[in-house]
Amino acid sequence: MSSTSRLGPILGRHVNLSMLSVATFFLGALCLGAAGLLFAVRDRAPLEAAALIQAVMVGLGVMGLATMALALYLRRKRWVQGELGVQRLPDGATWLYTDVGETCQFYRYGMSVGLAWRRDGETEWAALDARTGGYLKFLDRFLTGYHEARVPVLLRQLEAGDTLGFQTLSAGGKLKSIFSLGVKHYATMATQTVRLSRDRIELPDATVNLGSIAAIDVSSWSERITLKLHDGRIVTHSYTTLFDAPLLLILLETLLTARVERAGLRV
């Protein structure tokens, strides 16, 4: 059985630091091209310049080979993405979507620039960021597979009366996130807990009964989730500091839809 067979049909392959590796490879090729040009004209150069041309030619050749080797090294870390999960190369670490218990996205100006995830019950995060080639495609496929695997499990828990917890950055975590070095660093900052049950959602600053919610709005401009209540009140929470925010919204909207359907059957 091949190492990628557990992933199902392969949907994409993504290279870490893709643009940087391409730029580095191009620089190396330029250096080798310049060295080759000097090699071609060195016999026509004045005798007094021959030693300098020779030294520059050798220097460019060495720099070109070293730079191209660096470009190949940068491309060693890559990802294979299938319908059922992802694999990191060259170490072969594999995550099936059914194994993933939590995700976290890192945002800049309302746009996702990093994704981290970890297995259910584990503390170690895996991560990649927008410097990875095809990051947005990877992100969309990952979240689709993860939600398809995770939503039915969590809905059963909610219907059984369980309360689910979702991490959200604390005030101190929000301040530190300004200086975050990336999604993996961001995912380990101080958090509070948003709790969701079949009947209510408990935010750090408010508790809202699901029956009182008239509409949900998510604005990329304000980077906030807005709960509009039947009595005219508005409750908001930061979308970009909430771990697994897309998953929480799917669950919340599913619960609200189920409540409306149940109410309609009783009429």
Backbone as JSON, one array per atom type, in Angstrom:
{
  "sequence": "MSSTSRLGPILGRHVNLSMLSVATFFLGALCLGAAGLLFAVRDRAPLEAAALIQAVMVGLGVMGLATMALALYLRRKRWVQGELGVQRLPDGATWLYTDVGETCQFYRYGMSVGLAWRRDGETEWAALDARTGGYLKFLDRFLTGYHEARVPVLLRQLEAGDTLGFQTLSAGGKLKSIFSLGVKHYATMATQTVRLSRDRIELPDATVNLGSIAAIDVSSWSERITLKLHDGRIVTHSYTTLFDAPLLLILLETLLTARVERAGLRV",
  "N": [[0.86, -1.2, 0.0], [0.67, 2.18, -0.95], [2.19, 5.19, 0.41], [0.49, 7.33, 0.2], [-2.02, 6.3, -0.21], [-3.97, 6.19, 1.75], [-5.11, 8.66, 1.67], [-7.05, 8.81, -0.23], [-8.42, 9.72, -3.5], [-6.1, 11.85, -5.11], [-6.04, 15.34, -4.82], [-4.47, 17.59, -5.0], [-1.11, 19.0, -5.04], [1.18, 20.71, -3.09], [3.67, 23.13, -2.67], [5.91, 24.18, -0.18], [6.91, 27.52, 0.61], [6.78, 28.4, -2.05], [6.94, 30.59, -4.0], [9.29, 31.86, -3.12], [11.17, 29.81, -3.49], [11.08, 29.52, -6.27], [11.98, 32.06, -7.08], [14.54, 32.0, -5.99], [15.67, 29.86, -7.4], [15.6, 30.96, -9.96], [17.41, 33.09, -9.64], [19.73, 31.62, -9.19], [19.97, 30.38, -11.68], [20.46, 32.62, -13.28], [22.97, 33.41, -12.31], [24.54, 31.19, -13.08], [24.19, 31.37, -15.82], [25.47, 33.82, -16.33], [28.06, 33.11, -15.57], [28.58, 31.2, -17.52], [28.55, 32.8, -19.8], [30.82, 34.44, -19.34], [32.73, 32.45, -19.46], [32.58, 31.83, -22.15], [33.64, 34.11, -23.38], [36.13, 34.56, -22.31], [38.59, 33.98, -23.55], [38.86, 35.98, -25.36], [39.32, 38.23, -23.99], [41.4, 40.96, -22.73], [44.78, 40.2, -21.72], [45.55, 41.12, -19.19], [43.17, 41.23, -17.86], [42.32, 38.68, -17.59], [42.7, 37.1, -15.26], [40.97, 38.29, -13.42], [38.51, 37.92, -14.7], [38.43, 35.17, -14.7], [38.24, 34.65, -11.93], [35.81, 35.92, -11.27], [34.09, 34.42, -12.86], [34.31, 31.84, -11.75], [33.4, 32.41, -9.17], [30.7, 33.22, -9.7], [29.75, 30.85, -10.76], [29.95, 29.07, -8.57], [28.25, 30.41, -6.79], [25.86, 30.27, -8.23], [25.35, 27.48, -8.35], [25.12, 26.93, -5.62], [22.92, 28.52, -4.93], [20.88, 27.4, -6.49], [20.83, 24.88, -5.35], [19.9, 25.58, -2.82], [17.32, 26.44, -3.55], [16.16, 24.02, -4.34], [16.25, 22.73, -1.89], [14.48, 24.29, -0.39], [12.11, 23.53, -1.55], [11.7, 21.02, -0.6], [9.94, 20.6, 1.56], [6.66, 19.85, 1.31], [3.21, 19.34, 0.39], [0.77, 16.81, 0.08], [-2.47, 16.5, -0.96], [-5.48, 14.86, -0.44], [-8.82, 13.48, -0.95], [-9.52, 12.52, 1.52], [-7.71, 13.42, 3.4], [-4.52, 14.9, 4.38], [-1.01, 14.88, 3.58], [2.27, 15.4, 4.78], [5.35, 16.04, 3.29], [8.97, 15.88, 3.39], [8.66, 13.99, 5.49], [6.45, 12.36, 5.69], [4.28, 12.51, 7.45], [0.87, 12.1, 8.24], [-2.48, 13.26, 8.13], [-5.72, 12.39, 8.54], [-8.94, 13.68, 7.73], [-10.92, 12.84, 9.44], [-9.53, 12.47, 11.75], [-8.83, 14.94, 12.7], [-9.21, 17.33, 15.22], [-9.39, 20.02, 15.77], [-9.08, 23.28, 14.35], [-7.25, 26.23, 13.35], [-7.15, 29.5, 12.15], [-5.04, 32.05, 10.82], [-5.21, 35.47, 10.47], [-4.8, 38.33, 8.35], [-5.76, 41.58, 7.87], [-8.38, 40.68, 7.54], [-8.15, 38.52, 5.86], [-7.38, 35.1, 5.39], [-4.22, 33.9, 6.17], [-2.86, 31.79, 7.1], [-3.02, 28.41, 8.25], [-3.66, 26.17, 10.85], [-3.76, 22.95, 12.42], [-4.8, 20.22, 14.54], [-4.69, 16.87, 15.83], [-7.48, 15.21, 17.3], [-7.55, 15.47, 20.75], [-4.8, 15.84, 20.98], [-1.93, 18.0, 21.52], [-0.06, 19.11, 19.84], [0.45, 21.23, 17.07], [0.01, 21.19, 13.53], [0.97, 23.01, 10.61], [0.58, 25.38, 7.89], [1.26, 28.13, 5.65], [0.36, 31.14, 3.77], [2.46, 31.39, 2.05], [2.8, 29.02, 0.86], [2.42, 27.28, -2.15], [-0.61, 27.6, -3.95], [-2.23, 28.02, -1.7], [-4.87, 28.95, -0.98], [-6.55, 27.18, -2.35], [-5.8, 24.8, -1.1], [-6.63, 25.4, 1.51], [-9.46, 25.68, 1.15], [-10.18, 23.09, 0.29], [-9.3, 21.6, 2.48], [-10.89, 22.57, 4.64], [-13.42, 21.88, 3.67], [-13.29, 19.02, 3.59], [-12.72, 18.52, 6.29], [-14.94, 19.64, 7.63], [-17.0, 18.08, 6.57], [-16.38, 15.67, 7.75], [-16.41, 16.27, 10.48], [-18.71, 17.76, 11.31], [-21.14, 16.08, 11.42], [-20.49, 14.43, 13.62], [-20.23, 16.23, 15.77], [-22.77, 17.39, 15.8], [-24.32, 15.24, 16.62], [-23.4, 15.0, 19.22], [-24.27, 17.43, 20.29], [-27.07, 17.15, 20.05], [-27.37, 15.13, 21.85], [-27.2, 16.46, 24.18], [-24.75, 17.51, 24.96], [-22.23, 20.03, 25.63], [-20.26, 22.06, 23.6], [-16.91, 23.27, 23.31], [-15.16, 26.1, 22.09], [-12.14, 27.61, 21.26], [-11.15, 31.01, 21.79], [-9.28, 33.97, 21.3], [-8.0, 35.56, 24.2], [-8.06, 38.83, 25.8], [-5.39, 39.48, 26.31], [-4.19, 37.69, 24.56], [-5.08, 38.67, 22.09], [-3.7, 41.11, 21.97], [-1.03, 40.22, 21.89], [-1.13, 38.87, 19.5], [-0.74, 40.67, 17.48], [1.95, 40.81, 17.14], [2.55, 38.33, 16.26], [4.41, 35.55, 15.0], [3.51, 33.84, 13.13], [1.07, 31.32, 12.12], [1.35, 29.03, 13.74], [2.54, 29.96, 16.06], [0.6, 31.78, 16.79], [-1.53, 30.07, 17.39], [-0.97, 29.09, 19.89], [-1.42, 31.01, 21.78], [-2.87, 32.83, 24.61], [-6.16, 31.9, 25.54], [-9.79, 32.19, 25.71], [-12.98, 30.57, 26.27], [-15.57, 29.82, 24.04], [-18.8, 28.62, 24.34], [-21.02, 26.22, 23.06], [-24.26, 24.96, 23.03], [-27.21, 22.93, 22.57], [-29.19, 24.75, 23.04], [-28.17, 27.29, 23.6], [-25.62, 29.85, 23.14], [-22.6, 30.66, 24.58], [-20.76, 33.39, 24.93], [-17.67, 35.19, 25.67], [-18.53, 37.69, 26.64], [-21.28, 37.64, 26.73], [-24.33, 35.73, 27.02], [-26.39, 33.95, 24.89], [-29.59, 32.88, 24.12], [-30.53, 30.46, 21.74], [-33.03, 30.58, 20.6], [-33.61, 33.25, 20.58], [-32.28, 34.42, 18.52], [-32.39, 36.2, 15.54], [-31.02, 36.58, 13.16], [-27.84, 35.94, 11.58], [-24.79, 37.49, 10.93], [-21.8, 37.82, 9.12], [-19.07, 39.8, 8.74], [-16.46, 40.56, 6.6], [-15.25, 42.97, 6.52], [-15.49, 44.19, 9.06], [-14.58, 42.1, 10.52], [-16.06, 40.55, 12.29], [-18.46, 38.46, 13.99], [-21.9, 38.86, 13.94], [-24.7, 38.68, 15.93], [-28.01, 39.06, 15.48], [-30.72, 39.88, 17.37], [-34.15, 38.99, 18.18], [-35.35, 40.95, 19.71], [-34.2, 43.27, 18.88], [-31.68, 43.81, 19.84], [-28.08, 43.58, 19.48], [-25.43, 41.32, 19.35], [-22.0, 40.87, 19.32], [-18.96, 39.28, 18.21], [-15.47, 38.73, 17.8], [-14.54, 37.42, 14.72], [-12.09, 36.66, 13.61], [-10.45, 36.0, 15.71], [-11.4, 33.7, 16.69], [-11.06, 30.32, 17.09], [-11.64, 27.69, 14.79], [-13.83, 29.01, 13.64], [-15.43, 28.88, 11.18], [-16.53, 26.3, 11.45], [-17.98, 26.49, 13.86], [-19.94, 28.33, 13.05], [-21.32, 26.84, 11.09], [-22.43, 24.81, 12.69], [-23.99, 26.36, 14.44], [-25.82, 27.61, 12.67], [-27.06, 25.35, 11.66], [-28.33, 24.35, 13.95], [-30.11, 26.46, 14.43], [-31.7, 26.36, 12.13], [-32.87, 23.85, 12.49], [-34.41, 24.38, 14.76], [-36.28, 26.19, 13.76], [-37.58, 24.54, 11.91], [-38.68, 22.62, 13.63], [-40.42, 24.24, 15.07], [-42.17, 24.94, 13.04], [-43.41, 22.52, 12.51], [-44.88, 22.21, 14.77], [-46.84, 24.08, 14.59]],
  "CA": [[0.0, 0.0, 0.0], [1.5, 3.37, -1.02], [2.07, 6.08, 1.58], [-0.6, 8.3, 0.0], [-3.28, 5.62, -0.53], [-4.95, 6.49, 2.79], [-5.69, 9.98, 1.42], [-8.05, 8.75, -1.28], [-8.0, 10.38, -4.74], [-5.27, 13.03, -4.87], [-6.64, 16.56, -5.35], [-3.48, 18.64, -5.24], [0.22, 18.95, -4.44], [1.49, 22.09, -2.74], [5.06, 23.29, -2.27], [6.16, 25.21, 0.82], [7.75, 28.63, 0.16], [6.81, 28.19, -3.5], [7.44, 31.75, -4.73], [10.68, 32.08, -2.74], [12.01, 28.8, -4.13], [11.16, 29.84, -7.69], [12.85, 33.22, -7.22], [15.9, 31.57, -5.69], [16.11, 29.05, -8.53], [15.83, 31.88, -11.08], [18.65, 33.8, -9.35], [20.82, 30.68, -9.43], [20.12, 30.2, -13.13], [21.1, 33.83, -13.8], [24.4, 33.35, -11.96], [25.17, 30.19, -13.94], [24.19, 31.92, -17.17], [26.54, 34.82, -16.4], [29.33, 32.38, -15.53], [28.75, 30.59, -18.84], [28.89, 33.87, -20.74], [32.22, 34.79, -19.1], [33.54, 31.34, -19.96], [32.61, 31.89, -23.62], [34.39, 35.28, -23.89], [37.37, 34.78, -21.56], [39.76, 33.92, -24.42], [38.93, 37.22, -26.15], [39.58, 39.36, -23.08], [42.82, 41.33, -22.57], [45.53, 39.31, -20.83], [45.58, 41.65, -17.83], [41.86, 41.04, -17.24], [41.99, 37.26, -17.59], [42.63, 36.58, -13.89], [39.74, 38.8, -12.8], [37.37, 37.25, -15.34], [38.42, 33.79, -14.2], [37.77, 34.65, -10.54], [34.38, 36.24, -11.28], [33.39, 33.29, -13.47], [34.24, 30.77, -10.75], [32.53, 32.87, -8.09], [29.32, 33.16, -10.15], [29.38, 29.44, -10.9], [29.73, 28.52, -7.24], [27.04, 31.04, -6.25], [24.71, 29.75, -8.95], [25.08, 26.11, -7.91], [24.66, 26.98, -4.22], [21.58, 29.11, -4.9], [19.94, 26.42, -7.02], [20.7, 23.84, -4.33], [19.01, 26.14, -1.81], [15.97, 26.43, -4.1], [15.67, 22.64, -4.26], [16.05, 22.43, -0.47], [13.25, 24.96, 0.04], [10.97, 22.81, -2.11], [11.58, 19.69, 0.01], [8.72, 20.53, 2.36], [5.52, 19.97, 0.42], [2.0, 18.71, 0.9], [-0.1, 16.07, -0.83], [-3.83, 16.62, -0.42], [-6.46, 13.97, -1.04], [-10.2, 13.68, -0.51], [-9.7, 12.07, 2.9], [-6.75, 14.01, 4.33], [-3.31, 15.52, 3.83], [0.27, 14.3, 4.0], [3.41, 16.3, 4.7], [6.59, 15.44, 2.83], [9.39, 14.5, 3.16], [8.6, 13.08, 6.64], [5.34, 11.42, 5.51], [3.23, 12.65, 8.47], [-0.44, 12.09, 7.58], [-3.65, 13.6, 8.93], [-7.02, 12.2, 7.92], [-9.88, 14.68, 8.24], [-11.66, 12.25, 10.56], [-8.68, 12.52, 12.94], [-8.6, 16.33, 13.1], [-10.15, 17.75, 16.26], [-9.47, 21.48, 15.91], [-8.29, 24.08, 13.41], [-7.08, 27.64, 13.7], [-6.66, 30.29, 11.02], [-4.35, 33.29, 11.14], [-5.72, 36.46, 9.52], [-4.27, 39.67, 8.21], [-6.72, 42.43, 7.16], [-9.57, 39.91, 7.26], [-7.87, 37.42, 4.94], [-6.65, 33.99, 5.99], [-2.86, 33.75, 5.65], [-2.25, 30.64, 7.75], [-3.93, 27.4, 8.77], [-3.07, 25.17, 11.74], [-4.72, 21.93, 12.85], [-4.23, 19.17, 15.37], [-5.53, 15.7, 16.01], [-8.35, 15.24, 18.47], [-6.89, 15.02, 21.96], [-3.37, 16.14, 20.98], [-1.59, 19.41, 21.71], [0.87, 19.56, 18.8], [-0.18, 21.78, 15.87], [0.64, 21.2, 12.21], [0.59, 24.3, 10.03], [1.18, 25.94, 6.68], [0.79, 29.51, 5.49], [0.06, 31.59, 2.42], [3.64, 31.28, 1.19], [2.68, 27.72, 0.21], [1.76, 27.39, -3.45], [-2.01, 27.17, -3.97], [-2.71, 27.99, -0.32], [-6.31, 29.11, -0.86], [-7.16, 25.92, -2.78], [-5.55, 23.85, -0.02], [-7.51, 25.79, 2.62], [-10.85, 25.37, 0.83], [-10.34, 21.63, 0.29], [-9.11, 21.11, 3.85], [-12.07, 22.88, 5.44], [-14.54, 21.09, 3.16], [-13.14, 17.66, 4.08], [-12.79, 18.54, 7.76], [-16.33, 19.88, 8.05], [-17.81, 16.9, 6.22], [-16.1, 14.62, 8.73], [-16.57, 16.71, 11.87], [-20.04, 18.3, 11.64], [-22.11, 15.07, 11.9], [-20.07, 13.96, 14.95], [-20.54, 17.26, 16.77], [-24.23, 17.54, 15.89], [-24.83, 14.15, 17.47], [-23.07, 15.35, 20.6], [-25.17, 18.52, 20.7], [-28.42, 16.6, 20.21], [-27.36, 14.3, 23.06], [-27.17, 17.34, 25.34], [-23.4, 17.95, 25.29], [-21.82, 21.41, 25.33], [-18.97, 22.08, 22.9], [-16.08, 24.43, 23.58], [-14.33, 26.62, 21.0], [-11.2, 28.59, 21.78], [-11.08, 32.34, 21.2], [-8.19, 34.67, 21.96], [-8.3, 36.47, 25.3], [-7.59, 40.2, 25.54], [-3.93, 39.42, 26.23], [-3.84, 36.99, 23.33], [-5.3, 39.58, 20.97], [-2.6, 42.07, 21.94], [0.18, 39.53, 21.45], [-1.28, 38.38, 18.13], [-0.23, 41.71, 16.58], [3.36, 40.53, 16.92], [2.68, 36.9, 16.01], [5.37, 35.15, 13.98], [2.87, 32.91, 12.21], [-0.13, 30.66, 12.64], [1.67, 28.08, 14.8], [2.75, 30.79, 17.26], [-0.72, 32.35, 17.09], [-2.42, 29.04, 17.93], [-0.6, 28.76, 21.27], [-1.62, 32.17, 22.65], [-3.9, 32.69, 25.66], [-7.53, 31.85, 25.0], [-10.99, 31.96, 26.5], [-13.8, 29.53, 25.64], [-16.95, 30.03, 23.61], [-19.5, 27.35, 24.53], [-22.24, 26.06, 22.27], [-25.12, 23.82, 23.35], [-28.39, 22.87, 21.7], [-30.13, 25.83, 23.35], [-27.56, 28.61, 23.8], [-24.21, 30.08, 22.87], [-22.02, 31.47, 25.66], [-19.58, 34.16, 24.53], [-17.03, 35.76, 26.86], [-19.21, 38.88, 27.16], [-22.74, 37.51, 26.7], [-24.93, 34.43, 26.77], [-27.53, 34.17, 24.01], [-30.44, 31.73, 23.81], [-30.64, 30.33, 20.29], [-34.37, 30.98, 20.19], [-33.72, 34.71, 20.49], [-31.48, 34.9, 17.38], [-33.16, 36.42, 14.32], [-30.15, 36.47, 11.99], [-26.39, 35.93, 11.83], [-24.06, 38.18, 9.86], [-20.34, 37.81, 9.25], [-18.53, 40.85, 7.88], [-15.01, 40.54, 6.45], [-14.76, 44.34, 6.74], [-15.36, 44.42, 10.5], [-13.97, 40.9, 11.09], [-16.86, 40.17, 13.45], [-19.74, 37.75, 13.88], [-22.96, 39.66, 14.55], [-25.96, 37.99, 16.2], [-29.11, 40.01, 15.57], [-31.75, 39.23, 18.19], [-35.54, 39.37, 17.85], [-35.75, 42.16, 20.43], [-33.48, 44.42, 18.33], [-30.31, 43.89, 20.34], [-27.02, 43.01, 18.65], [-24.3, 40.77, 20.09], [-20.92, 40.62, 18.37], [-17.72, 38.64, 18.67], [-14.46, 38.73, 16.75], [-14.47, 36.2, 13.9], [-10.71, 36.3, 13.3], [-9.76, 35.49, 16.9], [-12.12, 32.5, 17.11], [-10.6, 29.09, 16.47], [-12.72, 26.91, 14.2], [-14.99, 29.87, 13.42], [-16.37, 28.36, 10.17], [-17.22, 25.13, 11.99], [-18.97, 26.97, 14.83], [-21.05, 28.94, 12.31], [-22.1, 25.77, 10.48], [-23.21, 24.17, 13.75], [-24.98, 27.32, 14.94], [-26.86, 27.78, 11.67], [-27.8, 24.08, 11.58], [-29.21, 24.31, 15.12], [-31.18, 27.44, 14.24], [-32.6, 25.83, 11.1], [-33.64, 22.75, 13.11], [-35.4, 24.98, 15.67], [-37.35, 26.75, 12.92], [-38.34, 23.42, 11.35], [-39.47, 22.02, 14.7], [-41.5, 25.19, 15.38], [-43.13, 24.86, 11.96], [-44.16, 21.28, 12.64], [-45.8, 22.33, 15.9], [-47.91, 25.04, 14.28]],
  "C": [[0.89, 1.25, 0.0], [1.22, 4.29, 0.15], [0.93, 7.07, 1.44], [-1.96, 7.63, -0.22], [-4.36, 5.91, 0.5], [-5.68, 7.81, 2.52], [-6.84, 9.94, 0.43], [-7.54, 9.4, -2.54], [-7.24, 11.67, -4.44], [-5.87, 14.25, -5.57], [-5.62, 17.64, -5.66], [-2.17, 18.37, -4.54], [0.69, 20.39, -4.27], [2.9, 22.18, -2.16], [5.2, 24.42, -1.28], [7.11, 26.26, 0.25], [7.89, 28.62, -1.36], [7.43, 29.37, -4.25], [8.91, 32.02, -4.4], [11.59, 31.08, -3.42], [12.15, 29.07, -5.62], [12.1, 31.02, -7.92], [14.31, 32.85, -6.98], [16.47, 30.74, -6.83], [16.44, 29.94, -9.72], [17.13, 32.66, -10.88], [19.85, 32.89, -9.61], [21.06, 30.46, -10.91], [20.79, 31.42, -13.77], [22.6, 33.82, -13.53], [25.13, 32.35, -12.85], [25.24, 30.67, -15.38], [25.3, 32.95, -17.35], [27.91, 34.16, -16.38], [29.61, 31.74, -16.89], [29.13, 31.62, -19.89], [30.35, 34.3, -20.58], [33.16, 33.7, -19.61], [33.69, 31.41, -21.48], [33.49, 33.01, -24.15], [35.75, 35.43, -23.24], [38.6, 34.78, -22.46], [39.93, 35.17, -25.25], [39.28, 38.44, -25.29], [41.07, 39.69, -23.05], [43.49, 40.45, -21.53], [45.48, 39.79, -19.39], [44.24, 41.47, -17.1], [41.49, 39.57, -17.09], [41.81, 36.7, -16.18], [41.34, 37.03, -13.21], [38.52, 38.1, -13.37], [37.26, 35.82, -14.83], [37.84, 33.72, -12.79], [36.27, 34.93, -10.48], [33.57, 35.07, -11.82], [33.22, 32.16, -12.46], [33.29, 31.15, -9.61], [31.06, 32.79, -8.47], [28.85, 31.71, -10.29], [29.07, 28.8, -9.56], [28.44, 29.09, -6.63], [25.79, 30.49, -6.92], [24.34, 28.34, -8.5], [24.53, 26.09, -6.48], [23.23, 27.51, -4.14], [20.54, 28.13, -5.44], [19.75, 25.25, -6.05], [19.78, 24.3, -3.21], [17.56, 26.11, -2.28], [15.37, 25.02, -4.02], [15.4, 22.24, -2.81], [14.75, 23.05, 0.04], [12.01, 24.22, -0.44], [10.82, 21.41, -1.52], [10.29, 19.56, 0.81], [7.53, 20.83, 1.46], [4.37, 19.14, 0.98], [1.28, 17.99, -0.23], [-1.49, 16.08, -0.19], [-4.78, 15.71, -1.19], [-7.85, 14.26, -0.52], [-10.37, 13.4, 0.97], [-8.73, 12.7, 3.89], [-5.54, 14.59, 3.61], [-2.08, 14.8, 4.36], [1.37, 15.31, 3.79], [4.65, 15.52, 4.26], [7.74, 16.39, 3.13], [9.19, 13.53, 4.33], [7.42, 12.11, 6.58], [4.25, 11.5, 6.56], [1.88, 12.84, 7.77], [-1.54, 12.43, 8.58], [-4.89, 13.31, 8.1], [-7.99, 13.21, 8.52], [-10.69, 14.15, 9.41], [-10.85, 12.27, 11.85], [-8.54, 13.93, 13.51], [-9.66, 16.77, 14.09], [-10.31, 19.25, 16.38], [-8.62, 22.13, 14.83], [-8.21, 25.51, 13.91], [-6.56, 28.35, 12.46], [-6.06, 31.6, 11.52], [-4.73, 34.3, 10.06], [-4.88, 37.73, 9.53], [-5.25, 40.46, 7.34], [-7.93, 41.61, 6.69], [-9.37, 38.74, 6.32], [-7.03, 36.35, 5.64], [-5.27, 33.87, 5.34], [-2.14, 32.58, 6.33], [-3.3, 29.71, 8.3], [-3.14, 26.43, 9.65], [-4.16, 24.18, 12.13], [-4.01, 20.93, 13.75], [-5.22, 18.04, 15.54], [-6.35, 15.85, 17.29], [-7.62, 14.68, 19.68], [-5.4, 15.29, 22.03], [-3.14, 17.64, 21.11], [-0.72, 19.97, 20.58], [0.11, 20.01, 17.55], [0.66, 21.5, 14.63], [0.16, 22.48, 11.52], [1.22, 24.52, 8.67], [0.6, 27.33, 6.49], [0.69, 29.87, 4.02], [1.28, 31.62, 1.51], [3.68, 29.94, 0.47], [1.91, 27.88, -1.09], [0.34, 26.84, -3.4], [-2.64, 27.11, -2.6], [-4.23, 28.05, -0.22], [-7.06, 27.86, -1.32], [-7.0, 24.86, -1.69], [-6.51, 24.13, 1.14], [-8.95, 25.39, 2.35], [-11.09, 23.86, 0.87], [-10.24, 21.08, 1.71], [-10.38, 21.35, 4.67], [-13.29, 22.09, 4.98], [-14.47, 19.67, 3.7], [-13.29, 17.56, 5.59], [-14.22, 18.72, 8.24], [-17.22, 18.69, 7.72], [-17.61, 15.77, 7.23], [-16.54, 15.0, 10.13], [-18.0, 17.11, 12.23], [-21.01, 17.22, 12.11], [-21.78, 14.57, 13.31], [-20.49, 14.96, 16.01], [-22.04, 17.5, 16.9], [-24.85, 16.45, 16.74], [-24.56, 14.44, 18.94], [-24.0, 16.44, 21.12], [-26.58, 18.0, 20.94], [-28.52, 15.7, 21.43], [-27.27, 15.13, 24.33], [-25.79, 17.82, 25.74], [-23.21, 19.43, 24.98], [-20.43, 21.37, 24.73], [-18.22, 23.36, 23.23], [-15.23, 24.81, 22.38], [-13.42, 27.7, 21.58], [-11.34, 29.93, 21.05], [-10.02, 33.12, 21.97], [-8.71, 35.57, 23.09], [-7.8, 37.86, 24.94], [-6.07, 40.22, 25.42], [-3.46, 38.73, 24.97], [-4.01, 37.86, 22.1], [-4.15, 40.58, 20.83], [-1.33, 41.43, 21.41], [0.1, 39.1, 19.99], [-0.79, 39.4, 17.1], [1.21, 41.42, 16.2], [3.61, 39.05, 16.63], [3.64, 36.62, 14.86], [4.77, 34.19, 12.96], [1.76, 32.15, 12.9], [0.2, 29.7, 13.78], [1.88, 28.82, 16.12], [1.41, 31.35, 17.73], [-1.6, 31.34, 17.81], [-2.12, 28.69, 19.38], [-0.8, 29.92, 22.23], [-2.79, 31.95, 23.6], [-5.3, 32.79, 25.08], [-8.58, 31.83, 26.11], [-11.82, 30.91, 25.74], [-15.18, 30.05, 25.29], [-17.64, 28.67, 23.68], [-20.81, 27.34, 23.75], [-22.97, 24.81, 22.72], [-26.32, 23.86, 22.41], [-29.28, 24.08, 21.88], [-29.5, 27.21, 23.45], [-26.11, 28.64, 23.34], [-23.7, 31.04, 23.94], [-20.72, 32.09, 25.16], [-18.93, 34.75, 25.77], [-17.8, 36.93, 27.48], [-20.73, 38.76, 27.2], [-23.14, 36.07, 26.49], [-26.22, 34.66, 26.0], [-28.28, 32.87, 23.82], [-30.65, 31.66, 22.31], [-32.01, 30.77, 19.79], [-34.54, 32.48, 20.03], [-32.97, 35.28, 19.28], [-32.36, 35.0, 16.15], [-32.31, 36.22, 13.08], [-28.69, 36.49, 12.44], [-25.71, 36.58, 10.64], [-22.57, 38.1, 10.15], [-19.78, 38.8, 8.24], [-17.01, 40.73, 7.83], [-14.42, 41.92, 6.7], [-14.53, 44.59, 8.23], [-14.7, 43.25, 11.22], [-14.72, 40.42, 12.32], [-18.06, 39.33, 13.05], [-20.79, 38.59, 14.6], [-24.22, 38.8, 14.69], [-27.04, 39.05, 16.39], [-30.28, 39.32, 16.25], [-33.14, 39.77, 17.84], [-35.96, 40.66, 18.54], [-34.99, 43.41, 19.96], [-32.05, 44.55, 18.82], [-29.35, 43.2, 19.38], [-25.89, 42.54, 19.56], [-23.22, 40.42, 19.07], [-19.75, 39.93, 19.04], [-16.75, 38.61, 17.5], [-14.4, 37.39, 16.03], [-13.02, 35.72, 13.76], [-9.92, 35.82, 14.51], [-10.39, 34.2, 17.41], [-11.59, 31.28, 16.36], [-11.82, 28.33, 15.93], [-13.98, 27.74, 13.98], [-15.93, 29.35, 12.33], [-17.17, 27.17, 10.67], [-18.3, 25.55, 12.98], [-20.18, 27.57, 14.11], [-21.93, 27.88, 11.65], [-23.0, 25.11, 11.52], [-24.32, 25.09, 14.24], [-26.13, 27.48, 13.95], [-27.7, 26.51, 11.52], [-28.78, 23.96, 12.75], [-30.38, 25.27, 14.96], [-32.19, 26.95, 13.21], [-33.48, 24.72, 11.68], [-34.71, 23.3, 14.04], [-36.58, 25.53, 14.88], [-38.22, 25.63, 12.37], [-39.23, 22.77, 12.41], [-40.66, 22.91, 15.07], [-42.58, 25.12, 14.32], [-43.99, 23.62, 12.04], [-45.19, 21.38, 13.76], [-46.99, 23.25, 15.62], [-49.14, 24.31, 13.73]]
}
